[in-house]
Amino acid sequence: MRRDEQSICRRILWAGLAFQGIVFAISVYVHRGDWLYSDAGFYEQPAWNLVRGHGFSYARDEWEDPDLTRLYRARNPETAAARFVPAATFPPGYSFFLAGIYGLAGRRPLAAVLANGALMLATLVLIFLLARRAYGYGKELGVVLVLAGTYPMWAYWASRVLSDMLHVFLLSLFATIWFTDRPTIRKALLAGLILGLAVLVRPYALLLPVLLGIAGRAFRFPAFRLCYVLPLTLSLCLPVGAWVVRNYLAFGKPMFVSMELGYGLWVATREPWVPTPEWERDLRRELHALGIQQAYWWRENRRLRQIALERIRQHPIRYLLLSFAKIPRRWIHLGVHTPRWAKAALGLYFGLGFVLLVMGFFFVRFRSHVVLAGSAVIVLYYSLVFLPLHVEARYMLPARPFAFLISAPAVGSLLRFLRAGFFCRLWEKRFR
């Protein structure tokens, strides 16, 4: 029987990999010519400049933050006429990854997209390893593989030159190394280094060790003990600290990125329950009325933060309640430019996923396995870390693998409930 279960689970894994590969190929074709989407230029240009020997920088005729240029010139007067200014608008992790791809294949966005596809498939394998560790070979493992293998947003976002899949892969790799019953100091240092690299790709996991340490009061697994969480945190600080020191040497300010939380906070104070294209156009008009030339500039971003904080001070309770009320919206994505029928379909799909996740928190025995406890910590962390901000759908991707791990037992319970014939009995009682 065990061999049969192993064979079935492995077949589901291969089927999921094949399905995601097909969806990814379709997405790559559909998005041809649009691989450099949204903020992709902020990753792609420094990567190419790095390959060409100009350092991790922006060319001033391609993108320039006047304040960063001023700070850099004040710190380095001999560079007054320099064309390239060190990049610090976004974190550097994905750009360094892109530089490695471009160094091998040239400046070909398709090569970067294909590398994202490889990361996507590798992430599915890591999800399999985590689920097998938590549940063994059985129904729950099969459910996790079905949920992860059919999730359409992996391929959708992997088909763009964006940092999301690299961050998801690194966070899943961190969990695979760290959520074990036998942690060691060496593993803590390695896991912390990988988590630090994930932070350099997307900064949102920076405070995750804090929640891991707090969770040690509820979960008695060794991986949550301070004697291991502390070296993990110190290891995380090595790559992050090196990047902050680099920015201090370049600009005289120990900044992580110049694109801080101002814009996201400002948008959050104006965010409707269901974002629409009309709402986006209103945002652009309001930015224009405020005289904001570029929301990604260091000075303008700080100005937006002050405007947002003033608005929050005027209505603090309303802002707090709306922020907590939007937690389900973090998990239920309707799209902005999608038609109504697509919003309805997405609402049903993601809404069911959210219901299964909430049910999973009641059915999963978090104290029975460190992987399940760690998954709960990561899901709660990503549900709360964006609380004050406006976020896009893809920002929740890193938590999805762990949501699938938690949801698996709920799927079995829901299927048993449906097979029990409750709705059939209700129908007969109502209409007979």
C-alpha positions as CSV (number, residue, x, y, z in Angstrom):
1,M,0.0,0.0,0.0
2,R,2.8,2.4,0.9
3,R,4.4,1.8,-2.5
4,D,1.1,2.6,-4.2
5,E,0.8,5.8,-2.3
6,Q,4.4,6.8,-3.2
7,S,3.8,6.1,-6.8
8,I,0.5,8.1,-6.9
9,C,2.1,11.1,-5.2
10,R,5.0,11.1,-7.5
11,R,2.7,10.9,-10.5
12,I,0.8,13.9,-9.2
13,L,4.1,15.7,-8.8
14,W,5.1,15.0,-12.3
15,A,1.6,15.9,-13.6
16,G,1.8,19.2,-11.7
17,L,5.2,20.0,-13.1
18,A,4.0,19.2,-16.6
19,F,0.8,21.3,-16.2
20,Q,2.8,24.3,-14.9
21,G,5.3,23.9,-17.7
22,I,2.4,24.1,-20.3
23,V,0.8,27.0,-18.6
24,F,4.1,28.8,-18.4
25,A,4.8,28.2,-22.1
26,I,1.4,29.7,-22.9
27,S,2.0,32.7,-20.6
28,V,5.4,33.3,-22.1
29,Y,3.9,33.4,-25.6
30,V,0.9,35.5,-24.6
31,H,3.2,38.0,-22.8
32,R,5.7,38.2,-25.6
33,G,6.8,41.8,-26.1
34,D,5.6,42.5,-22.5
35,W,8.1,40.6,-20.5
36,L,9.5,43.8,-19.1
37,Y,6.3,44.6,-17.1
38,S,5.7,47.2,-14.4
39,D,8.8,47.7,-12.3
40,A,11.0,45.3,-14.4
41,G,13.2,48.2,-15.7
42,F,14.3,48.9,-12.1
43,Y,15.8,45.4,-12.0
44,E,16.8,45.0,-15.7
45,Q,18.9,48.2,-16.3
46,P,21.2,47.8,-13.3
47,A,21.7,44.1,-14.2
48,W,22.8,45.0,-17.7
49,N,25.0,47.9,-16.5
50,L,26.7,45.4,-14.1
51,V,27.4,43.1,-16.9
52,R,28.9,45.9,-19.0
53,G,31.3,46.9,-16.2
54,H,29.5,50.0,-15.0
55,G,28.8,48.6,-11.6
56,F,25.4,48.3,-10.0
57,S,24.0,51.5,-11.4
58,Y,21.4,53.4,-13.5
59,A,22.4,55.4,-16.5
60,R,21.2,59.0,-15.8
61,D,19.6,59.2,-19.3
62,E,17.5,56.0,-18.5
63,W,16.5,56.7,-15.0
64,E,17.6,59.2,-12.4
65,D,16.5,60.2,-8.9
66,P,17.8,63.8,-8.5
67,D,18.2,63.4,-4.7
68,L,20.3,60.3,-5.0
69,T,22.4,62.0,-7.7
70,R,22.9,65.0,-5.4
71,L,23.8,62.8,-2.4
72,Y,26.2,60.7,-4.5
73,R,28.0,63.8,-5.9
74,A,28.3,65.3,-2.5
75,R,29.9,62.1,-1.3
76,N,32.0,61.7,-4.4
77,P,32.8,65.2,-5.9
78,E,35.0,63.7,-8.6
79,T,31.9,62.0,-10.3
80,A,30.1,65.3,-11.1
81,A,30.0,64.5,-14.8
82,A,29.5,60.8,-14.5
83,R,26.8,59.2,-16.6
84,F,26.2,56.3,-14.2
85,V,24.9,56.7,-10.6
86,P,24.8,53.7,-8.1
87,A,21.3,52.1,-8.0
88,A,19.5,52.1,-4.7
89,T,15.8,52.5,-5.7
90,F,15.0,48.8,-5.4
91,P,16.7,45.9,-3.6
92,P,19.6,44.4,-5.6
93,G,19.0,40.6,-5.3
94,Y,17.1,40.0,-8.5
95,S,19.3,42.3,-10.5
96,F,22.4,40.3,-9.5
97,F,20.5,37.2,-10.5
98,L,19.6,38.8,-13.8
99,A,23.2,39.9,-14.3
100,G,24.3,36.2,-14.1
101,I,21.7,35.3,-16.7
102,Y,22.7,38.2,-19.0
103,G,26.3,37.4,-18.6
104,L,25.7,34.0,-20.1
105,A,22.9,34.8,-22.6
106,G,23.3,38.5,-23.4
107,R,20.6,41.1,-22.8
108,R,17.7,38.8,-23.6
109,P,14.6,39.1,-21.4
110,L,13.4,35.7,-22.7
111,A,16.4,34.1,-21.0
112,A,15.4,35.8,-17.7
113,V,11.9,34.6,-18.1
114,L,13.0,31.0,-18.8
115,A,15.2,31.2,-15.7
116,N,12.1,32.2,-13.7
117,G,10.3,29.2,-15.1
118,A,13.1,27.0,-13.8
119,L,12.8,28.6,-10.4
120,M,9.0,27.9,-10.5
121,L,9.5,24.2,-11.2
122,A,12.2,24.0,-8.5
123,T,9.8,25.6,-6.0
124,L,7.2,22.9,-6.7
125,V,9.8,20.3,-5.9
126,L,10.5,22.1,-2.6
127,I,6.8,22.2,-1.8
128,F,6.7,18.4,-2.4
129,L,9.7,17.9,0.0
130,L,8.0,20.0,2.7
131,A,4.6,18.3,2.3
132,R,6.2,14.9,2.4
133,R,8.1,15.8,5.6
134,A,4.9,17.0,7.2
135,Y,2.4,14.4,6.1
136,G,4.4,11.5,4.7
137,Y,3.0,9.7,1.6
138,G,-0.7,9.9,1.7
139,K,-3.9,11.8,0.8
140,E,-2.7,15.1,2.4
141,L,0.5,15.1,0.3
142,G,-1.5,14.4,-2.8
143,V,-3.9,17.3,-2.0
144,V,-0.9,19.7,-1.5
145,L,0.6,18.7,-4.8
146,V,-2.8,19.2,-6.6
147,L,-3.3,22.6,-5.0
148,A,0.3,23.8,-5.8
149,G,0.5,22.1,-9.2
150,T,-2.7,23.7,-10.5
151,Y,-2.2,27.2,-9.0
152,P,-2.2,29.4,-12.1
153,M,-0.3,32.4,-10.8
154,W,3.0,30.7,-10.6
155,A,3.3,30.6,-14.3
156,Y,1.6,33.9,-14.8
157,W,4.2,35.9,-12.8
158,A,7.1,33.7,-13.8
159,S,6.6,34.8,-17.4
160,R,7.6,38.4,-16.5
161,V,11.0,39.8,-15.7
162,L,10.1,40.3,-12.0
163,S,11.6,39.3,-8.7
164,D,8.7,37.3,-7.3
165,M,9.6,33.8,-8.3
166,L,13.2,34.1,-7.1
167,H,11.8,35.4,-3.7
168,V,9.3,32.5,-3.5
169,F,12.1,30.0,-4.3
170,L,14.5,31.3,-1.7
171,L,11.8,31.5,1.0
172,S,10.8,27.9,0.2
173,L,14.4,26.8,0.3
174,F,14.8,28.5,3.6
175,A,11.8,26.6,5.0
176,T,13.1,23.3,3.6
177,I,16.4,23.8,5.4
178,W,15.1,25.2,8.6
179,F,11.8,23.5,9.4
180,T,13.3,20.3,10.7
181,D,13.4,18.5,14.1
182,R,17.2,18.6,14.1
183,P,18.4,22.1,13.7
184,T,22.1,22.9,14.2
185,I,24.0,26.2,14.4
186,R,25.4,25.4,11.0
187,K,21.9,25.0,9.6
188,A,20.9,28.2,11.3
189,L,23.7,30.1,9.7
190,L,22.9,28.6,6.2
191,A,19.1,29.2,6.6
192,G,19.7,32.8,7.8
193,L,22.0,33.5,4.8
194,I,19.3,32.2,2.4
195,L,16.7,34.3,4.1
196,G,19.0,37.3,3.9
197,L,19.3,36.8,0.2
198,A,15.5,36.5,0.0
199,V,15.3,39.9,1.8
200,L,17.7,41.4,-0.8
201,V,15.3,40.2,-3.5
202,R,12.1,41.5,-1.8
203,P,12.5,43.1,1.6
204,Y,9.2,41.9,3.2
205,A,10.7,38.9,5.0
206,L,13.1,41.0,7.0
207,L,11.2,40.7,10.3
208,L,10.3,37.0,9.9
209,P,12.9,35.9,12.5
210,V,11.1,38.1,15.1
211,L,7.9,36.2,14.6
212,L,9.8,32.9,14.7
213,G,11.2,33.8,18.0
214,I,7.8,34.8,19.4
215,A,6.3,31.6,18.0
216,G,8.8,29.7,20.2
217,R,6.4,30.4,23.1
218,A,3.6,28.5,21.4
219,F,5.6,25.8,19.6
220,R,8.2,23.9,21.4
221,F,10.1,22.7,18.4
222,P,13.9,23.3,18.5
223,A,13.8,25.4,15.3
224,F,11.9,28.1,17.3
225,R,14.4,28.3,20.2
226,L,16.3,31.5,20.6
227,C,19.6,29.6,20.7
228,Y,19.0,28.9,17.0
229,V,16.9,31.9,15.9
230,L,19.6,34.3,17.1
231,P,22.4,32.9,14.9
232,L,19.9,32.7,12.0
233,T,19.1,36.4,12.5
234,L,22.8,37.3,12.6
235,S,23.4,35.4,9.4
236,L,20.5,37.2,7.8
237,C,22.1,40.5,8.7
238,L,25.3,39.8,6.9
239,P,24.0,40.3,3.3
240,V,21.5,42.9,4.3
241,G,24.1,44.8,6.3
242,A,26.6,44.7,3.5
243,W,24.0,46.3,1.2
244,V,23.2,49.0,3.7
245,V,26.9,49.8,4.2
246,R,27.3,50.0,0.5
247,N,24.5,52.6,0.3
248,Y,26.1,54.6,3.2
249,L,29.4,54.7,1.4
250,A,27.7,55.8,-1.9
251,F,25.2,58.3,-0.5
252,G,26.1,59.1,3.0
253,K,22.9,57.5,4.3
254,P,22.4,54.0,5.6
255,M,19.3,53.3,3.6
256,F,18.1,49.9,2.5
257,V,16.3,51.3,-0.6
258,S,15.3,54.9,-1.6
259,M,11.9,53.6,-2.6
260,E,10.5,53.4,0.9
261,L,6.9,52.9,2.2
262,G,5.5,56.3,1.3
263,Y,3.8,55.4,-2.0
264,G,2.3,52.2,-0.7
265,L,1.1,53.9,2.4
266,W,-0.4,56.7,0.5
267,V,-2.3,54.4,-1.9
268,A,-3.6,52.3,1.0
269,T,-5.3,55.4,2.4
270,R,-7.2,55.7,-0.9
271,E,-7.7,52.0,-1.7
272,P,-11.3,50.8,-2.4
273,W,-12.5,47.3,-1.6
274,V,-12.3,46.3,-5.3
275,P,-9.7,48.3,-7.3
276,T,-10.8,49.3,-10.8
277,P,-9.1,51.1,-13.7
278,E,-11.1,54.2,-12.8
279,W,-9.6,54.2,-9.4
280,E,-6.1,53.9,-10.9
281,R,-6.8,56.9,-13.1
282,D,-8.0,58.9,-10.1
283,L,-4.7,58.1,-8.3
284,R,-2.7,59.4,-11.3
285,R,-4.8,62.6,-11.4
286,E,-4.4,63.1,-7.6
287,L,-0.6,62.7,-7.9
288,H,-0.6,65.2,-10.7
289,A,-2.7,67.6,-8.6
290,L,-0.2,67.2,-5.7
291,G,2.7,68.1,-8.1
292,I,4.3,64.7,-7.6
293,Q,6.6,64.3,-10.6
294,Q,7.8,60.7,-9.9
295,A,6.4,58.7,-6.9
296,Y,9.6,56.6,-6.9
297,W,11.9,59.5,-6.2
298,W,13.3,59.6,-2.7
299,R,12.0,63.0,-1.8
300,E,8.6,62.6,-3.4
301,N,8.2,59.2,-1.7
302,R,8.8,60.8,1.7
303,R,6.3,63.6,0.9
304,L,3.6,61.0,0.0
305,R,4.4,59.3,3.4
306,Q,3.8,62.6,5.2
307,I,0.5,63.1,3.4
308,A,-0.6,59.5,4.2
309,L,0.3,59.8,7.9
310,E,-1.6,63.1,8.2
311,R,-4.7,61.4,6.7
312,I,-4.3,58.4,9.1
313,R,-4.0,60.8,12.0
314,Q,-7.3,62.3,11.0
315,H,-9.1,58.9,10.9
316,P,-7.0,56.4,12.9
317,I,-9.7,54.0,13.9
318,R,-11.3,53.9,10.4
319,Y,-7.8,53.2,8.9
320,L,-7.0,50.5,11.4
321,L,-10.4,48.7,10.9
322,L,-10.1,48.9,7.2
323,S,-6.6,47.6,7.2
324,F,-7.6,44.5,9.2
325,A,-10.8,44.1,7.0
326,K,-8.6,43.9,3.9
327,I,-6.7,40.8,5.1
328,P,-9.1,38.5,3.2
329,R,-8.5,40.8,0.1
330,R,-4.8,40.0,0.4
331,W,-5.7,36.4,-0.3
332,I,-8.7,36.9,-2.7
333,H,-7.4,38.6,-5.8
334,L,-9.9,40.0,-8.3
335,G,-7.6,41.9,-10.7
336,V,-7.8,45.5,-11.7
337,H,-8.3,45.4,-15.4
338,T,-10.3,42.2,-15.5
339,P,-14.0,42.2,-16.7
340,R,-16.8,41.4,-14.3
341,W,-17.1,37.7,-15.3
342,A,-13.3,37.3,-14.7
343,K,-13.6,39.0,-11.3
344,A,-16.4,36.6,-10.4
345,A,-14.4,33.6,-11.5
346,L,-11.3,34.8,-9.6
347,G,-13.4,35.6,-6.5
348,L,-14.8,32.0,-6.5
349,Y,-11.4,30.4,-7.0
350,F,-9.5,32.5,-4.5
351,G,-12.4,32.7,-2.1
352,L,-12.6,28.9,-1.9
353,G,-8.8,28.9,-1.3
354,F,-9.2,31.4,1.5
355,V,-12.0,29.4,3.1
356,L,-9.9,26.2,3.0
357,L,-7.0,28.1,4.5
358,V,-9.2,29.3,7.4
359,M,-10.6,25.8,7.9
360,G,-7.0,24.4,7.8
361,F,-6.1,26.4,10.8
362,F,-8.7,24.5,12.7
363,F,-7.9,21.0,11.3
364,V,-4.1,21.1,11.2
365,R,-2.3,20.0,14.4
366,F,0.4,22.6,14.4
367,R,2.0,21.1,17.4
368,S,2.5,17.8,15.7
369,H,5.1,18.9,13.2
370,V,7.6,21.7,12.8
371,V,6.7,22.2,9.1
372,L,3.1,22.9,9.9
373,A,4.0,25.2,12.7
374,G,6.5,27.0,10.5
375,S,3.9,27.3,7.7
376,A,1.4,28.8,10.2
377,V,4.0,31.4,11.2
378,I,4.8,32.4,7.6
379,V,1.1,32.6,6.6
380,L,0.4,34.8,9.6
381,Y,3.5,36.9,8.9
382,Y,2.6,37.6,5.3
383,S,-1.0,38.3,6.3
384,L,0.1,41.0,8.7
385,V,3.3,42.5,7.3
386,F,1.4,44.3,4.6
387,L,-1.4,45.4,7.0
388,P,-0.8,49.2,6.6
389,L,0.1,49.1,2.9
390,H,-1.5,48.7,-0.5
391,V,-0.1,45.5,-2.1
392,E,-0.5,43.8,-5.5
393,A,-1.7,40.3,-5.9
394,R,1.8,38.9,-6.5
395,Y,3.0,40.1,-3.1
396,M,1.3,37.2,-1.4
397,L,2.9,34.5,-3.6
398,P,5.6,33.7,-1.0
399,A,3.0,32.6,1.5
400,R,1.0,30.4,-1.0
401,P,3.1,27.2,-0.6
402,F,2.6,27.3,3.1
403,A,-1.1,28.1,2.7
404,F,-1.4,24.9,0.6
405,L,0.3,22.9,3.3
406,I,-2.2,24.2,5.9
407,S,-5.2,23.8,3.6
408,A,-4.7,20.1,2.8
409,P,-6.5,18.5,5.8
410,A,-9.4,20.9,5.2
411,V,-9.9,19.6,1.7
412,G,-10.4,16.1,3.0
413,S,-12.8,17.2,5.6
414,L,-14.8,19.2,3.1
415,L,-15.0,16.3,0.7
416,R,-16.2,14.0,3.5
417,F,-18.8,16.6,4.4
418,L,-20.1,16.7,0.8
419,R,-20.1,12.9,0.5
420,A,-22.2,12.7,3.6
421,G,-25.1,14.0,1.6
422,F,-25.9,17.1,3.6
423,F,-27.0,19.1,0.6
424,C,-29.1,16.2,-0.7
425,R,-30.9,15.8,2.6
426,L,-31.5,19.6,2.7
427,W,-32.9,19.6,-0.8
428,E,-35.2,16.7,0.0
429,K,-36.4,18.2,3.2
430,R,-37.0,21.6,1.6
431,F,-38.8,20.5,-1.6
432,R,-40.6,17.2,-0.8
